[in-house]
Amino acid sequence: MVQDGLAQPWRWTAPRWLAWAFVLGGLVLVPWTAYLLLTLPKTYTGEHYRGAWTGFDIVLLVALIVTGVLALRESPRLGLAAASTGTLLFVDA
């Protein structure tokens, strides 16, 4: 790609709908996490059962929102955020 006579590196940008999908996915997790916090038993076979599940979901929803925001801003850090979010989604599955 050439602009003003200078070669520019190729850069991929995420479609805006995809960026908004990440933000929406994170926001949808807010009520789900609150529901888990209120309905999961306080203890199970291990201590802090409820805290482990809701804590993980909070980290996941923050990662989704950050990935979406970075995609909207076309940030060069998008790849790192997307990799982290993908790893969290894989672990959650």
Biopython code that builds the backbone (N, CA, C, O; Angstrom):
import numpy as np
from Bio.PDB.StructureBuilder import StructureBuilder

atoms = [
    (1, "MET", "N", (0.844, -1.158, 0.000)),
    (1, "MET", "CA", (0.000, 0.000, 0.000)),
    (1, "MET", "C", (0.897, 1.230, 0.000)),
    (1, "MET", "O", (1.821, 1.311, 0.810)),
    (2, "VAL", "N", (0.653, 2.175, -0.873)),
    (2, "VAL", "CA", (1.499, 3.358, -0.981)),
    (2, "VAL", "C", (0.646, 4.593, -0.716)),
    (2, "VAL", "O", (-0.419, 4.775, -1.306)),
    (3, "GLN", "N", (1.137, 5.426, 0.178)),
    (3, "GLN", "CA", (0.432, 6.663, 0.501)),
    (3, "GLN", "C", (1.484, 7.764, 0.604)),
    (3, "GLN", "O", (2.451, 7.623, 1.352)),
    (4, "ASP", "N", (1.312, 8.841, -0.127)),
    (4, "ASP", "CA", (2.266, 9.950, -0.142)),
    (4, "ASP", "C", (3.667, 9.490, -0.537)),
    (4, "ASP", "O", (4.662, 10.039, -0.065)),
    (5, "GLY", "N", (3.739, 8.486, -1.400)),
    (5, "GLY", "CA", (5.020, 8.016, -1.863)),
    (5, "GLY", "C", (5.761, 7.111, -0.894)),
    (5, "GLY", "O", (6.849, 6.634, -1.216)),
    (6, "LEU", "N", (5.203, 6.862, 0.285)),
    (6, "LEU", "CA", (5.838, 6.001, 1.282)),
    (6, "LEU", "C", (5.077, 4.692, 1.394)),
    (6, "LEU", "O", (3.847, 4.677, 1.425)),
    (7, "ALA", "N", (5.810, 3.606, 1.454)),
    (7, "ALA", "CA", (5.166, 2.300, 1.602)),
    (7, "ALA", "C", (4.641, 2.159, 3.027)),
    (7, "ALA", "O", (5.363, 2.414, 3.990)),
    (8, "GLN", "N", (3.400, 1.759, 3.152)),
    (8, "GLN", "CA", (2.772, 1.548, 4.453)),
    (8, "GLN", "C", (2.566, 0.049, 4.654)),
    (8, "GLN", "O", (2.192, -0.646, 3.709)),
    (9, "PRO", "N", (2.797, -0.458, 5.843)),
    (9, "PRO", "CA", (2.557, -1.883, 6.074)),
    (9, "PRO", "C", (1.068, -2.193, 5.962)),
    (9, "PRO", "O", (0.216, -1.363, 6.282)),
    (10, "TRP", "N", (0.779, -3.395, 5.506)),
    (10, "TRP", "CA", (-0.610, -3.836, 5.390)),
    (10, "TRP", "C", (-1.187, -4.010, 6.784)),
    (10, "TRP", "O", (-0.519, -4.540, 7.673)),
    (11, "ARG", "N", (-2.414, -3.571, 6.979)),
    (11, "ARG", "CA", (-3.038, -3.665, 8.290)),
    (11, "ARG", "C", (-4.475, -4.133, 8.129)),
    (11, "ARG", "O", (-5.245, -3.557, 7.360)),
    (12, "TRP", "N", (-4.832, -5.186, 8.866)),
    (12, "TRP", "CA", (-6.195, -5.695, 8.849)),
    (12, "TRP", "C", (-6.991, -5.006, 9.927)),
    (12, "TRP", "O", (-6.508, -4.858, 11.049)),
    (13, "THR", "N", (-8.188, -4.585, 9.620)),
    (13, "THR", "CA", (-9.070, -4.011, 10.632)),
    (13, "THR", "C", (-10.314, -4.876, 10.728)),
    (13, "THR", "O", (-10.820, -5.388, 9.729)),
    (14, "ALA", "N", (-10.784, -5.023, 11.936)),
    (14, "ALA", "CA", (-11.982, -5.835, 12.176)),
    (14, "ALA", "C", (-13.215, -5.088, 11.682)),
    (14, "ALA", "O", (-13.284, -3.863, 11.785)),
    (15, "PRO", "N", (-14.189, -5.822, 11.145)),
    (15, "PRO", "CA", (-15.450, -5.169, 10.776)),
    (15, "PRO", "C", (-16.103, -4.576, 12.026)),
    (15, "PRO", "O", (-15.983, -5.129, 13.119)),
    (16, "ARG", "N", (-16.781, -3.467, 11.856)),
    (16, "ARG", "CA", (-17.393, -2.802, 13.012)),
    (16, "ARG", "C", (-18.426, -3.683, 13.686)),
    (16, "ARG", "O", (-18.564, -3.624, 14.908)),
    (17, "TRP", "N", (-19.159, -4.499, 12.936)),
    (17, "TRP", "CA", (-20.165, -5.360, 13.555)),
    (17, "TRP", "C", (-19.505, -6.368, 14.481)),
    (17, "TRP", "O", (-20.069, -6.724, 15.515)),
    (18, "LEU", "N", (-18.315, -6.831, 14.118)),
    (18, "LEU", "CA", (-17.611, -7.786, 14.960)),
    (18, "LEU", "C", (-17.148, -7.130, 16.260)),
    (18, "LEU", "O", (-17.221, -7.729, 17.333)),
    (19, "ALA", "N", (-16.676, -5.904, 16.145)),
    (19, "ALA", "CA", (-16.268, -5.172, 17.341)),
    (19, "ALA", "C", (-17.454, -4.985, 18.287)),
    (19, "ALA", "O", (-17.334, -5.196, 19.494)),
    (20, "TRP", "N", (-18.582, -4.594, 17.737)),
    (20, "TRP", "CA", (-19.776, -4.413, 18.568)),
    (20, "TRP", "C", (-20.269, -5.745, 19.128)),
    (20, "TRP", "O", (-20.834, -5.778, 20.221)),
    (21, "ALA", "N", (-20.065, -6.837, 18.403)),
    (21, "ALA", "CA", (-20.462, -8.152, 18.907)),
    (21, "ALA", "C", (-19.666, -8.514, 20.156)),
    (21, "ALA", "O", (-20.216, -9.092, 21.093)),
    (22, "PHE", "N", (-18.375, -8.179, 20.179)),
    (22, "PHE", "CA", (-17.569, -8.428, 21.377)),
    (22, "PHE", "C", (-18.048, -7.585, 22.546)),
    (22, "PHE", "O", (-18.167, -8.081, 23.666)),
    (23, "VAL", "N", (-18.324, -6.312, 22.289)),
    (23, "VAL", "CA", (-18.807, -5.439, 23.361)),
    (23, "VAL", "C", (-20.148, -5.957, 23.884)),
    (23, "VAL", "O", (-20.358, -6.035, 25.094)),
    (24, "LEU", "N", (-21.050, -6.309, 22.972)),
    (24, "LEU", "CA", (-22.356, -6.823, 23.375)),
    (24, "LEU", "C", (-22.214, -8.131, 24.149)),
    (24, "LEU", "O", (-22.898, -8.343, 25.150)),
    (25, "GLY", "N", (-21.327, -9.001, 23.686)),
    (25, "GLY", "CA", (-21.108, -10.264, 24.401)),
    (25, "GLY", "C", (-20.654, -10.034, 25.832)),
    (25, "GLY", "O", (-21.092, -10.729, 26.749)),
    (26, "GLY", "N", (-19.776, -9.057, 26.022)),
    (26, "GLY", "CA", (-19.329, -8.732, 27.372)),
    (26, "GLY", "C", (-20.446, -8.164, 28.220)),
    (26, "GLY", "O", (-20.575, -8.503, 29.397)),
    (27, "LEU", "N", (-21.257, -7.299, 27.626)),
    (27, "LEU", "CA", (-22.362, -6.707, 28.383)),
    (27, "LEU", "C", (-23.434, -7.737, 28.735)),
    (27, "LEU", "O", (-24.050, -7.652, 29.798)),
    (28, "VAL", "N", (-23.659, -8.705, 27.852)),
    (28, "VAL", "CA", (-24.631, -9.761, 28.135)),
    (28, "VAL", "C", (-24.171, -10.620, 29.313)),
    (28, "VAL", "O", (-24.991, -11.164, 30.052)),
    (29, "LEU", "N", (-22.870, -10.735, 29.479)),
    (29, "LEU", "CA", (-22.345, -11.522, 30.594)),
    (29, "LEU", "C", (-22.564, -10.866, 31.950)),
    (29, "LEU", "O", (-22.490, -11.549, 32.972)),
    (30, "VAL", "N", (-22.830, -9.568, 31.991)),
    (30, "VAL", "CA", (-23.027, -8.880, 33.270)),
    (30, "VAL", "C", (-24.216, -9.473, 34.033)),
    (30, "VAL", "O", (-24.038, -9.889, 35.178)),
    (31, "PRO", "N", (-25.428, -9.532, 33.448)),
    (31, "PRO", "CA", (-26.534, -10.121, 34.213)),
    (31, "PRO", "C", (-26.332, -11.615, 34.481)),
    (31, "PRO", "O", (-26.751, -12.114, 35.525)),
    (32, "TRP", "N", (-25.701, -12.325, 33.560)),
    (32, "TRP", "CA", (-25.438, -13.755, 33.779)),
    (32, "TRP", "C", (-24.525, -13.955, 34.984)),
    (32, "TRP", "O", (-24.751, -14.845, 35.804)),
    (33, "THR", "N", (-23.493, -13.123, 35.083)),
    (33, "THR", "CA", (-22.572, -13.219, 36.212)),
    (33, "THR", "C", (-23.286, -12.873, 37.512)),
    (33, "THR", "O", (-23.061, -13.520, 38.535)),
    (34, "ALA", "N", (-24.144, -11.859, 37.482)),
    (34, "ALA", "CA", (-24.920, -11.507, 38.678)),
    (34, "ALA", "C", (-25.845, -12.656, 39.068)),
    (34, "ALA", "O", (-25.996, -12.959, 40.251)),
    (35, "TYR", "N", (-26.464, -13.293, 38.077)),
    (35, "TYR", "CA", (-27.329, -14.447, 38.344)),
    (35, "TYR", "C", (-26.548, -15.576, 39.008)),
    (35, "TYR", "O", (-27.014, -16.170, 39.980)),
    (36, "LEU", "N", (-25.358, -15.872, 38.481)),
    (36, "LEU", "CA", (-24.532, -16.918, 39.090)),
    (36, "LEU", "C", (-24.145, -16.562, 40.514)),
    (36, "LEU", "O", (-24.147, -17.417, 41.400)),
    (37, "LEU", "N", (-23.815, -15.307, 40.729)),
    (37, "LEU", "CA", (-23.411, -14.864, 42.057)),
    (37, "LEU", "C", (-24.535, -15.069, 43.065)),
    (37, "LEU", "O", (-24.289, -15.413, 44.221)),
    (38, "LEU", "N", (-25.757, -14.858, 42.623)),
    (38, "LEU", "CA", (-26.892, -14.956, 43.533)),
    (38, "LEU", "C", (-27.428, -16.376, 43.688)),
    (38, "LEU", "O", (-28.028, -16.687, 44.717)),
    (39, "THR", "N", (-27.232, -17.234, 42.713)),
    (39, "THR", "CA", (-27.876, -18.551, 42.760)),
    (39, "THR", "C", (-26.943, -19.719, 43.046)),
    (39, "THR", "O", (-27.399, -20.757, 43.525)),
    (40, "LEU", "N", (-25.658, -19.581, 42.769)),
    (40, "LEU", "CA", (-24.757, -20.698, 43.044)),
    (40, "LEU", "C", (-24.609, -20.888, 44.542)),
    (40, "LEU", "O", (-24.646, -19.921, 45.302)),
    (41, "PRO", "N", (-24.444, -22.124, 44.966)),
    (41, "PRO", "CA", (-24.263, -22.341, 46.403)),
    (41, "PRO", "C", (-22.981, -21.662, 46.889)),
    (41, "PRO", "O", (-22.008, -21.525, 46.147)),
    (42, "LYS", "N", (-23.009, -21.245, 48.149)),
    (42, "LYS", "CA", (-21.833, -20.561, 48.692)),
    (42, "LYS", "C", (-20.638, -21.492, 48.786)),
    (42, "LYS", "O", (-19.495, -21.064, 48.626)),
    (43, "THR", "N", (-20.896, -22.745, 49.040)),
    (43, "THR", "CA", (-19.806, -23.725, 49.084)),
    (43, "THR", "C", (-20.229, -24.967, 48.335)),
    (43, "THR", "O", (-21.418, -25.266, 48.219)),
    (44, "TYR", "N", (-19.262, -25.674, 47.836)),
    (44, "TYR", "CA", (-19.501, -26.940, 47.162)),
    (44, "TYR", "C", (-18.457, -27.885, 47.711)),
    (44, "TYR", "O", (-18.242, -27.899, 48.923)),
    (45, "THR", "N", (-17.807, -28.665, 46.896)),
    (45, "THR", "CA", (-16.763, -29.547, 47.420)),
    (45, "THR", "C", (-15.481, -28.780, 47.713)),
    (45, "THR", "O", (-14.608, -29.271, 48.429)),
    (46, "GLY", "N", (-15.369, -27.595, 47.166)),
    (46, "GLY", "CA", (-14.190, -26.771, 47.419)),
    (46, "GLY", "C", (-14.622, -25.423, 47.969)),
    (46, "GLY", "O", (-15.775, -25.015, 47.824)),
    (47, "GLU", "N", (-13.691, -24.748, 48.596)),
    (47, "GLU", "CA", (-14.005, -23.427, 49.113)),
    (47, "GLU", "C", (-14.056, -22.420, 47.975)),
    (47, "GLU", "O", (-13.430, -22.613, 46.933)),
    (48, "HIS", "N", (-14.787, -21.373, 48.180)),
    (48, "HIS", "CA", (-14.872, -20.253, 47.244)),
    (48, "HIS", "C", (-15.376, -20.667, 45.868)),
    (48, "HIS", "O", (-14.928, -20.136, 44.852)),
    (49, "TYR", "N", (-16.304, -21.612, 45.835)),
    (49, "TYR", "CA", (-16.869, -22.105, 44.581)),
    (49, "TYR", "C", (-17.544, -20.972, 43.814)),
    (49, "TYR", "O", (-17.295, -20.783, 42.624)),
    (50, "ARG", "N", (-18.393, -20.225, 44.500)),
    (50, "ARG", "CA", (-19.114, -19.130, 43.854)),
    (50, "ARG", "C", (-18.137, -18.059, 43.364)),
    (50, "ARG", "O", (-18.283, -17.546, 42.255)),
    (51, "GLY", "N", (-17.158, -17.728, 44.174)),
    (51, "GLY", "CA", (-16.171, -16.710, 43.798)),
    (51, "GLY", "C", (-15.351, -17.109, 42.583)),
    (51, "GLY", "O", (-15.004, -16.265, 41.757)),
    (52, "ALA", "N", (-15.044, -18.390, 42.474)),
    (52, "ALA", "CA", (-14.260, -18.853, 41.327)),
    (52, "ALA", "C", (-15.047, -18.682, 40.025)),
    (52, "ALA", "O", (-14.507, -18.198, 39.030)),
    (53, "TRP", "N", (-16.314, -19.076, 40.034)),
    (53, "TRP", "CA", (-17.117, -18.970, 38.817)),
    (53, "TRP", "C", (-17.400, -17.531, 38.441)),
    (53, "TRP", "O", (-17.215, -17.139, 37.289)),
    (54, "THR", "N", (-17.848, -16.740, 39.408)),
    (54, "THR", "CA", (-18.174, -15.352, 39.075)),
    (54, "THR", "C", (-16.915, -14.550, 38.784)),
    (54, "THR", "O", (-16.941, -13.669, 37.925)),
    (55, "GLY", "N", (-15.820, -14.827, 39.468)),
    (55, "GLY", "CA", (-14.561, -14.135, 39.191)),
    (55, "GLY", "C", (-14.091, -14.391, 37.781)),
    (55, "GLY", "O", (-13.653, -13.470, 37.092)),
    (56, "PHE", "N", (-14.176, -15.647, 37.338)),
    (56, "PHE", "CA", (-13.776, -15.980, 35.972)),
    (56, "PHE", "C", (-14.671, -15.263, 34.967)),
    (56, "PHE", "O", (-14.182, -14.726, 33.973)),
    (57, "ASP", "N", (-15.984, -15.252, 35.221)),
    (57, "ASP", "CA", (-16.897, -14.589, 34.292)),
    (57, "ASP", "C", (-16.648, -13.080, 34.242)),
    (57, "ASP", "O", (-16.802, -12.470, 33.184)),
    (58, "ILE", "N", (-16.273, -12.479, 35.351)),
    (58, "ILE", "CA", (-15.955, -11.053, 35.351)),
    (58, "ILE", "C", (-14.727, -10.788, 34.481)),
    (58, "ILE", "O", (-14.710, -9.839, 33.697)),
    (59, "VAL", "N", (-13.705, -11.626, 34.622)),
    (59, "VAL", "CA", (-12.512, -11.476, 33.780)),
    (59, "VAL", "C", (-12.883, -11.659, 32.312)),
    (59, "VAL", "O", (-12.395, -10.921, 31.456)),
    (60, "LEU", "N", (-13.740, -12.635, 32.009)),
    (60, "LEU", "CA", (-14.159, -12.886, 30.632)),
    (60, "LEU", "C", (-14.941, -11.711, 30.062)),
    (60, "LEU", "O", (-14.695, -11.307, 28.926)),
    (61, "LEU", "N", (-15.877, -11.154, 30.824)),
    (61, "LEU", "CA", (-16.661, -10.045, 30.287)),
    (61, "LEU", "C", (-15.787, -8.815, 30.072)),
    (61, "LEU", "O", (-15.990, -8.085, 29.102)),
    (62, "VAL", "N", (-14.827, -8.568, 30.948)),
    (62, "VAL", "CA", (-13.901, -7.450, 30.743)),
    (62, "VAL", "C", (-13.066, -7.686, 29.481)),
    (62, "VAL", "O", (-12.852, -6.763, 28.695)),
    (63, "ALA", "N", (-12.600, -8.912, 29.290)),
    (63, "ALA", "CA", (-11.800, -9.227, 28.104)),
    (63, "ALA", "C", (-12.606, -9.036, 26.820)),
    (63, "ALA", "O", (-12.084, -8.515, 25.834)),
    (64, "LEU", "N", (-13.861, -9.449, 26.826)),
    (64, "LEU", "CA", (-14.716, -9.272, 25.642)),
    (64, "LEU", "C", (-14.913, -7.794, 25.331)),
    (64, "LEU", "O", (-14.804, -7.376, 24.178)),
    (65, "ILE", "N", (-15.199, -7.013, 26.352)),
    (65, "ILE", "CA", (-15.435, -5.582, 26.133)),
    (65, "ILE", "C", (-14.160, -4.893, 25.668)),
    (65, "ILE", "O", (-14.199, -4.074, 24.750)),
    (66, "VAL", "N", (-13.032, -5.213, 26.290)),
    (66, "VAL", "CA", (-11.754, -4.603, 25.887)),
    (66, "VAL", "C", (-11.426, -4.968, 24.437)),
    (66, "VAL", "O", (-10.978, -4.117, 23.669)),
    (67, "THR", "N", (-11.648, -6.222, 24.066)),
    (67, "THR", "CA", (-11.390, -6.636, 22.679)),
    (67, "THR", "C", (-12.270, -5.861, 21.710)),
    (67, "THR", "O", (-11.802, -5.404, 20.667)),
    (68, "GLY", "N", (-13.535, -5.716, 22.049)),
    (68, "GLY", "CA", (-14.437, -4.950, 21.189)),
    (68, "GLY", "C", (-14.039, -3.490, 21.068)),
    (68, "GLY", "O", (-14.064, -2.925, 19.974)),
    (69, "VAL", "N", (-13.674, -2.882, 22.177)),
    (69, "VAL", "CA", (-13.275, -1.473, 22.159)),
    (69, "VAL", "C", (-11.985, -1.289, 21.357)),
    (69, "VAL", "O", (-11.867, -0.346, 20.576)),
    (70, "LEU", "N", (-11.027, -2.185, 21.550)),
    (70, "LEU", "CA", (-9.780, -2.091, 20.778)),
    (70, "LEU", "C", (-10.044, -2.287, 19.290)),
    (70, "LEU", "O", (-9.391, -1.660, 18.455)),
    (71, "ALA", "N", (-11.001, -3.158, 18.953)),
    (71, "ALA", "CA", (-11.351, -3.350, 17.539)),
    (71, "ALA", "C", (-11.999, -2.092, 16.979)),
    (71, "ALA", "O", (-11.716, -1.707, 15.845)),
    (72, "LEU", "N", (-12.862, -1.448, 17.753)),
    (72, "LEU", "CA", (-13.488, -0.205, 17.295)),
    (72, "LEU", "C", (-12.461, 0.900, 17.084)),
    (72, "LEU", "O", (-12.590, 1.711, 16.167)),
    (73, "ARG", "N", (-11.458, 0.928, 17.926)),
    (73, "ARG", "CA", (-10.402, 1.944, 17.817)),
    (73, "ARG", "C", (-9.323, 1.558, 16.814)),
    (73, "ARG", "O", (-8.413, 2.343, 16.551)),
    (74, "GLU", "N", (-9.417, 0.356, 16.254)),
    (74, "GLU", "CA", (-8.418, -0.176, 15.318)),
    (74, "GLU", "C", (-7.018, -0.127, 15.936)),
    (74, "GLU", "O", (-6.047, 0.282, 15.300)),
    (75, "SER", "N", (-6.954, -0.555, 17.181)),
    (75, "SER", "CA", (-5.708, -0.520, 17.935)),
    (75, "SER", "C", (-4.750, -1.626, 17.481)),
    (75, "SER", "O", (-5.193, -2.718, 17.128)),
    (76, "PRO", "N", (-3.457, -1.354, 17.488)),
    (76, "PRO", "CA", (-2.492, -2.409, 17.163)),
    (76, "PRO", "C", (-2.427, -3.492, 18.240)),
    (76, "PRO", "O", (-1.850, -4.554, 18.006)),
    (77, "ARG", "N", (-2.995, -3.248, 19.390)),
    (77, "ARG", "CA", (-3.017, -4.234, 20.478)),
    (77, "ARG", "C", (-4.198, -5.206, 20.378)),
    (77, "ARG", "O", (-4.371, -6.056, 21.251)),
    (78, "LEU", "N", (-4.989, -5.090, 19.347)),
    (78, "LEU", "CA", (-6.167, -5.939, 19.178)),
    (78, "LEU", "C", (-5.806, -7.417, 19.164)),
    (78, "LEU", "O", (-6.520, -8.224, 19.759)),
    (79, "GLY", "N", (-4.730, -7.788, 18.508)),
    (79, "GLY", "CA", (-4.340, -9.194, 18.417)),
    (79, "GLY", "C", (-4.087, -9.806, 19.781)),
    (79, "GLY", "O", (-4.483, -10.943, 20.036)),
    (80, "LEU", "N", (-3.432, -9.063, 20.658)),
    (80, "LEU", "CA", (-3.171, -9.570, 22.010)),
    (80, "LEU", "C", (-4.467, -9.760, 22.785)),
    (80, "LEU", "O", (-4.664, -10.777, 23.449)),
    (81, "ALA", "N", (-5.347, -8.770, 22.692)),
    (81, "ALA", "CA", (-6.624, -8.869, 23.407)),
    (81, "ALA", "C", (-7.476, -10.011, 22.860)),
    (81, "ALA", "O", (-8.108, -10.739, 23.626)),
    (82, "ALA", "N", (-7.494, -10.169, 21.543)),
    (82, "ALA", "CA", (-8.286, -11.234, 20.932)),
    (82, "ALA", "C", (-7.747, -12.612, 21.313)),
    (82, "ALA", "O", (-8.522, -13.535, 21.560)),
    (83, "ALA", "N", (-6.426, -12.752, 21.361)),
    (83, "ALA", "CA", (-5.837, -14.030, 21.762)),
    (83, "ALA", "C", (-6.177, -14.354, 23.213)),
    (83, "ALA", "O", (-6.486, -15.498, 23.546)),
    (84, "SER", "N", (-6.119, -13.344, 24.068)),
    (84, "SER", "CA", (-6.456, -13.560, 25.482)),
    (84, "SER", "C", (-7.926, -13.922, 25.643)),
    (84, "SER", "O", (-8.272, -14.829, 26.401)),
    (85, "THR", "N", (-8.779, -13.214, 24.933)),
    (85, "THR", "CA", (-10.212, -13.487, 25.014)),
    (85, "THR", "C", (-10.536, -14.875, 24.463)),
    (85, "THR", "O", (-11.346, -15.600, 25.041)),
    (86, "GLY", "N", (-9.916, -15.237, 23.366)),
    (86, "GLY", "CA", (-10.132, -16.574, 22.801)),
    (86, "GLY", "C", (-9.696, -17.668, 23.758)),
    (86, "GLY", "O", (-10.361, -18.696, 23.875)),
    (87, "THR", "N", (-8.583, -17.450, 24.439)),
    (87, "THR", "CA", (-8.117, -18.438, 25.421)),
    (87, "THR", "C", (-9.110, -18.557, 26.567)),
    (87, "THR", "O", (-9.419, -19.667, 27.000)),
    (88, "LEU", "N", (-9.611, -17.439, 27.062)),
    (88, "LEU", "CA", (-10.591, -17.484, 28.138)),
    (88, "LEU", "C", (-11.879, -18.195, 27.693)),
    (88, "LEU", "O", (-12.457, -18.967, 28.458)),
    (89, "LEU", "N", (-12.322, -17.934, 26.461)),
    (89, "LEU", "CA", (-13.523, -18.610, 25.956)),
    (89, "LEU", "C", (-13.293, -20.113, 25.824)),
    (89, "LEU", "O", (-14.187, -20.910, 26.111)),
    (90, "PHE", "N", (-12.098, -20.496, 25.390)),
    (90, "PHE", "CA", (-11.771, -21.921, 25.273)),
    (90, "PHE", "C", (-11.787, -22.584, 26.641)),
    (90, "PHE", "O", (-12.330, -23.678, 26.799)),
    (91, "VAL", "N", (-11.194, -21.925, 27.630)),
    (91, "VAL", "CA", (-11.166, -22.488, 28.985)),
    (91, "VAL", "C", (-12.588, -22.572, 29.552)),
    (91, "VAL", "O", (-12.927, -23.536, 30.238)),
    (92, "ASP", "N", (-13.404, -21.580, 29.272)),
    (92, "ASP", "CA", (-14.784, -21.563, 29.784)),
    (92, "ASP", "C", (-15.617, -22.679, 29.182)),
    (92, "ASP", "O", (-16.511, -23.218, 29.834)),
    (93, "ALA", "N", (-15.322, -23.028, 27.929)),
    (93, "ALA", "CA", (-16.084, -24.087, 27.275)),
    (93, "ALA", "C", (-15.771, -25.426, 27.919)),
    (93, "ALA", "O", (-16.315, -26.450, 27.509)),
]
sb = StructureBuilder()
sb.init_structure("model")
sb.init_model(0)
sb.init_chain("A")
sb.init_seg("    ")
for serial, (resi, resn, name, xyz) in enumerate(atoms, 1):
    if name == "N":
        sb.init_residue(resn, " ", resi, " ")
    sb.init_atom(name, np.array(xyz, "f"), 0.0, 1.0, " ", f" {name:<3s}", serial, name[0])
structure = sb.get_structure()
